């Protein structure tokens, strides 16, 4: 991706509903799965946004419902976020003021490395590389604003 779209306020940018398309690739054997659905960012009491993703994940020919929730809380600087799992555990920071942000998250024996890129007023992408003793995955997610 060439041009990045600076986002001065991550909460104003993300608020609302997004179409989601994710490809999950197992780099050890080339197997690919696909998630399609929606992500809604709704206001949290006390500030921030609740991220709720729901849809269908198809892996090895089997489609199953899938969902997850995250909390996007105000970060250390205006317009940034402190992203947490639904149970409150820390996940990563998020600063899109340049239109691009990279993060890391250790999870047990695995390491998650993420890159967030914003390419327009209604498009952004995340790419997560997950590596560990039993995992070697690439997760690419495209978000498009719903009209």
LOKOLKOL-995834 format. One line per field, with one value per residue: residue number from 0; residue in one letter; z, x, y of N, C-alpha, C in turn. Coordinates in steps of 0.02 Angstrom, whole numbers. Layout:
<pakols>
n	(NUM,...) .
res	(a,...) .
nzz	(Z,...) .
nxx	(X,...) .
nyy	(Y,...) .
cazz	(Z,...) .
caxx	(X,...) .
cayy	(Y,...) .
czz	(Z,...) .
cxx	(X,...) .
cyy	(Y,...) .
</pakols>
This chain:
<pakols>
n	(0,1,2,3,4,5,6,7,8,9,10,11,12,13,14,15,16,17,18,19,20,21,22,23,24,25,26,27,28,29,30,31,32,33,34,35,36,37,38,39,40,41,42,43,44,45,46,47,48,49,50,51,52,53,54,55,56,57,58,59,60,61,62,63,64,65,66,67,68,69,70,71,72,73,74,75,76,77,78,79,80,81,82,83,84,85,86,87,88,89,90,91,92,93,94,95,96,97,98,99,100,101,102,103,104,105,106,107,108,109,110,111,112,113,114,115,116,117,118,119,120,121,122,123,124,125,126,127,128,129,130,131,132,133,134,135,136,137,138,139,140,141,142,143,144,145,146) .
res	(x,x,x,x,x,x,x,x,x,x,x,x,x,x,x,x,x,x,x,x,x,x,x,x,x,x,x,x,x,x,x,x,x,x,x,x,x,x,x,x,x,x,x,x,x,x,x,x,x,x,x,x,x,x,x,x,x,x,x,x,x,x,x,x,x,x,x,x,x,x,x,x,x,x,x,x,x,x,x,x,x,x,x,x,x,x,x,x,x,x,x,x,x,x,x,x,x,x,x,x,x,x,x,x,x,x,x,x,x,x,x,x,x,x,x,x,x,x,x,x,x,x,x,x,x,x,x,x,x,x,x,x,x,x,x,x,x,x,x,x,x,x,x,x,x,x,x) .
nzz	(0,-40,-9,150,260,368,535,647,761,829,882,831,697,692,745,722,594,510,364,359,299,311,287,337,345,358,373,378,305,203,208,197,276,289,353,359,391,508,596,734,809,956,1074,1236,1408,1500,1409,1257,1147,1114,1029,927,843,722,629,500,502,396,388,325,247,332,394,525,652,715,838,925,1054,1092,1191,1162,1235,1296,1249,1294,1232,1156,1044,1026,1062,1192,1178,1233,1288,1301,1434,1500,1502,1444,1271,1151,1100,1003,879,756,696,595,498,496,597,703,806,946,1029,1158,1185,1287,1230,1105,982,932,797,737,605,567,444,368,228,175,196,219,228,297,357,439,475,543,605,669,772,842,945,901,803,649,574,461,465,376,370,298,311,276,271,314,224) .
nxx	(42,26,-4,-42,-177,-193,-258,-327,-406,-438,-555,-663,-646,-662,-790,-950,-1010,-929,-889,-812,-678,-577,-428,-354,-203,-114,51,133,79,6,-133,-288,-407,-565,-642,-794,-896,-960,-902,-941,-921,-960,-1012,-935,-981,-910,-813,-724,-732,-833,-786,-861,-860,-934,-979,-948,-835,-738,-651,-547,-653,-763,-891,-918,-1005,-932,-865,-805,-753,-681,-609,-588,-504,-474,-314,-141,-115,-211,-335,-283,-282,-301,-302,-398,-432,-595,-610,-533,-394,-235,-203,-149,-76,-143,-113,-156,-118,-27,-77,-30,22,119,123,159,121,143,88,67,169,176,202,124,126,76,12,-65,-152,-216,-305,-395,-544,-641,-584,-478,-343,-285,-141,-87,46,75,176,253,290,194,124,111,56,-32,-134,-243,-341,-471,-560,-709,-807,-978,-1119) .
nyy	(-59,110,259,329,368,493,490,589,567,421,366,441,408,266,241,170,57,-76,-171,-330,-425,-562,-651,-797,-871,-1018,-1031,-1140,-1247,-1190,-1187,-1101,-997,-910,-766,-681,-540,-420,-276,-183,-27,41,167,168,172,302,331,294,149,5,-135,-246,-393,-496,-641,-761,-894,-987,-1134,-1256,-1306,-1305,-1207,-1092,-999,-848,-737,-592,-478,-320,-189,-21,97,266,324,366,488,621,562,435,256,133,-29,-164,-332,-410,-447,-356,-370,-308,-275,-204,-45,94,204,303,421,448,369,243,106,3,-143,-252,-406,-513,-678,-803,-930,-876,-745,-601,-495,-343,-240,-91,-5,140,183,269,371,278,153,29,-76,-224,-319,-463,-556,-710,-800,-943,-1088,-1181,-1116,-1029,-908,-797,-662,-567,-428,-337,-187,-103,40,35,88) .
cazz	(0,-46,32,213,276,439,575,708,818,813,903,781,635,696,767,672,573,456,334,374,261,338,262,386,309,396,332,378,253,151,218,206,300,275,396,332,440,523,659,757,862,990,1133,1303,1464,1526,1354,1217,1104,1115,963,925,776,715,560,486,488,360,393,301,221,383,413,593,676,755,862,978,1076,1120,1217,1140,1287,1281,1256,1330,1196,1124,979,1025,1101,1229,1159,1284,1277,1333,1507,1528,1494,1392,1206,1117,1091,934,861,683,675,531,453,501,665,714,876,963,1087,1176,1210,1306,1193,1038,975,881,771,697,569,551,393,346,159,154,246,230,218,335,355,489,458,603,596,732,771,905,936,865,758,600,540,436,464,341,376,266,337,233,306,288,208) .
caxx	(0,67,-22,-78,-226,-186,-319,-312,-444,-455,-624,-708,-637,-687,-860,-998,-1010,-882,-888,-748,-656,-512,-398,-308,-161,-65,112,168,53,-30,-205,-319,-476,-594,-694,-832,-945,-961,-876,-974,-888,-1012,-986,-932,-991,-847,-767,-697,-778,-836,-777,-891,-854,-972,-985,-937,-766,-735,-584,-546,-718,-816,-910,-944,-1012,-875,-871,-759,-761,-624,-624,-542,-507,-431,-243,-102,-118,-276,-346,-253,-321,-273,-347,-399,-478,-660,-603,-493,-322,-206,-189,-99,-93,-161,-103,-162,-110,10,-110,2,45,140,119,176,85,160,31,97,231,169,210,81,152,22,19,-128,-144,-277,-293,-447,-595,-685,-547,-417,-322,-238,-104,-56,89,75,227,266,308,143,87,144,-4,-38,-205,-251,-411,-490,-620,-739,-863,-1045,-1157) .
cayy	(0,169,317,319,419,511,490,626,542,352,352,471,371,197,236,148,-12,-92,-238,-361,-484,-583,-713,-827,-919,-1057,-1028,-1205,-1292,-1153,-1188,-1035,-990,-844,-739,-624,-518,-349,-251,-122,11,79,203,137,218,325,347,240,112,-67,-165,-313,-423,-558,-665,-832,-913,-1050,-1163,-1325,-1325,-1301,-1138,-1086,-930,-825,-669,-571,-409,-285,-122,31,148,323,312,416,552,630,529,367,207,77,-84,-216,-387,-400,-456,-301,-379,-267,-306,-162,26,109,274,307,490,449,323,178,92,-66,-163,-321,-431,-582,-717,-867,-942,-847,-673,-570,-431,-315,-176,-59,47,173,204,315,388,222,90,16,-146,-249,-379,-493,-615,-746,-851,-977,-1158,-1220,-1072,-986,-884,-729,-642,-503,-407,-275,-156,-53,70,20,149) .
czz	(0,3,96,226,350,474,640,770,801,830,853,715,638,712,709,654,511,429,343,328,284,305,315,349,358,353,332,322,198,157,228,231,287,327,359,384,447,589,674,814,893,1053,1197,1355,1490,1472,1319,1177,1119,1043,967,853,775,642,556,469,456,360,373,282,270,403,483,610,719,778,915,994,1104,1146,1194,1189,1268,1297,1291,1297,1164,1056,973,1070,1136,1218,1209,1263,1316,1409,1540,1522,1437,1328,1171,1117,1018,924,784,656,611,478,455,571,669,789,884,1024,1101,1206,1223,1268,1124,1040,917,862,723,663,549,499,374,277,134,210,263,222,264,337,415,460,521,582,664,728,840,892,895,814,711,553,514,429,432,340,343,294,288,267,273,278,252) .
cxx	(44,50,-59,-122,-220,-254,-304,-348,-470,-528,-674,-705,-671,-761,-906,-988,-967,-895,-817,-737,-586,-491,-347,-269,-113,-3,150,144,13,-105,-231,-389,-499,-646,-728,-885,-944,-926,-913,-933,-940,-984,-988,-947,-922,-795,-740,-751,-775,-833,-809,-893,-895,-978,-974,-864,-767,-662,-588,-615,-776,-828,-941,-955,-952,-888,-819,-774,-695,-648,-569,-551,-462,-358,-207,-101,-186,-279,-316,-294,-276,-322,-340,-447,-542,-656,-558,-418,-296,-191,-134,-122,-112,-157,-102,-150,-69,-24,-81,29,64,141,145,137,107,99,55,162,231,183,166,113,100,41,-50,-114,-212,-263,-347,-497,-639,-651,-486,-404,-278,-205,-70,-16,95,126,238,282,258,104,133,89,4,-112,-209,-325,-421,-557,-644,-801,-929,-1083,-1219) .
cyy	(62,224,296,379,435,515,526,601,472,336,380,431,303,191,218,75,-22,-162,-266,-421,-501,-649,-735,-880,-952,-1063,-1094,-1250,-1257,-1154,-1118,-1042,-920,-827,-682,-605,-443,-336,-186,-92,56,110,161,191,238,340,286,205,38,-91,-234,-337,-487,-576,-739,-844,-982,-1074,-1236,-1351,-1323,-1229,-1139,-1012,-912,-753,-656,-498,-384,-218,-75,89,206,307,369,485,559,595,460,321,157,20,-141,-272,-373,-405,-404,-309,-336,-307,-266,-89,36,184,278,378,497,405,253,168,18,-80,-234,-341,-503,-617,-788,-876,-910,-772,-650,-504,-404,-250,-152,-5,74,201,252,327,329,154,87,-58,-161,-312,-403,-553,-647,-802,-880,-1050,-1198,-1179,-1035,-962,-813,-714,-573,-485,-340,-252,-104,-27,51,85,155) .
</pakols>
